[in-house]
Amino acid sequence: MATYVLHLAFDGAPARMAARPAHREHLRRLKEEGRLVTAGPWADDSGALHVYEVADEAELREILRADPYTAVNGYEIVLLKEWTPIM
């Protein structure tokens, strides 16, 4: 397994807000499956930080393709990087 950090920047589009419940349900399922470690928006709602435990970047890209926010172009990827936590 590999750990990935994902930093997203949001736009303020109404379409993203309409997709938010489905997006959060998507994240909840990933958390239950053990593929999402943690996720949450910045305090000013300008974006979010997610940490994933997945086999590889290809699996993470597939997760992103299935995210309801992707369908409405609700974010921009600022950083997607494999991370090696030590604690």
C-alpha positions in Angstrom: 0.0 0.0 0.0 1.0 3.6 -0.6 0.0 6.8 1.1 -1.0 9.8 -1.0 -1.7 13.4 -0.1 -4.2 15.3 -2.2 -4.6 19.0 -2.0 -7.6 20.4 -3.8 -8.7 24.0 -4.6 -12.4 24.6 -4.9 -14.3 27.0 -7.0 -17.4 28.6 -5.6 -19.7 27.2 -8.2 -23.3 26.2 -7.2 -22.8 22.9 -9.0 -20.1 21.9 -6.5 -22.3 22.8 -3.6 -25.2 20.7 -5.1 -22.8 17.8 -5.5 -21.5 18.1 -1.9 -23.8 15.5 -0.2 -22.9 12.9 -2.9 -19.2 13.8 -2.6 -19.3 13.3 1.2 -21.1 10.0 0.8 -18.3 8.9 -1.6 -15.7 9.9 0.9 -17.6 8.0 3.7 -17.6 4.8 1.6 -13.8 5.2 0.9 -13.2 5.6 4.7 -15.2 2.5 5.5 -13.2 0.6 2.9 -9.9 1.7 4.4 -8.8 3.6 1.4 -9.3 7.1 2.8 -7.4 7.9 6.0 -8.8 11.4 6.5 -10.3 14.3 4.5 -11.6 17.7 5.2 -12.0 21.2 3.8 -9.8 24.2 4.7 -11.5 26.4 7.3 -12.2 29.0 4.6 -13.7 26.3 2.3 -11.2 27.3 -0.5 -10.2 23.6 -0.9 -9.5 20.5 1.0 -6.8 18.0 2.1 -7.2 14.3 1.7 -4.9 11.4 2.7 -5.4 8.0 1.0 -4.0 4.5 1.5 -4.2 2.8 -1.9 -2.2 0.4 -4.0 -0.9 3.0 -6.4 -1.6 6.3 -8.1 -3.7 4.6 -10.7 -6.1 3.5 -8.0 -6.3 7.0 -6.6 -7.0 8.4 -10.1 -9.9 6.0 -10.4 -11.2 7.1 -7.0 -11.1 10.7 -8.3 -12.9 9.8 -11.5 -15.7 8.4 -9.4 -16.0 11.5 -7.2 -19.2 13.5 -7.8 -17.1 16.7 -7.6 -15.2 15.5 -10.7 -18.4 15.4 -12.8 -19.1 19.1 -12.0 -15.5 20.3 -12.3 -15.7 21.3 -8.7 -12.0 21.3 -7.9 -8.5 21.7 -9.2 -5.7 19.4 -8.1 -3.0 21.6 -6.4 -0.9 18.7 -5.3 -1.1 14.9 -5.6 2.0 13.3 -4.1 3.0 10.0 -2.6 3.9 10.6 1.0 6.0 8.5 3.5 4.7 9.2 7.0 7.0 8.2 9.8 4.6 8.7 12.7 
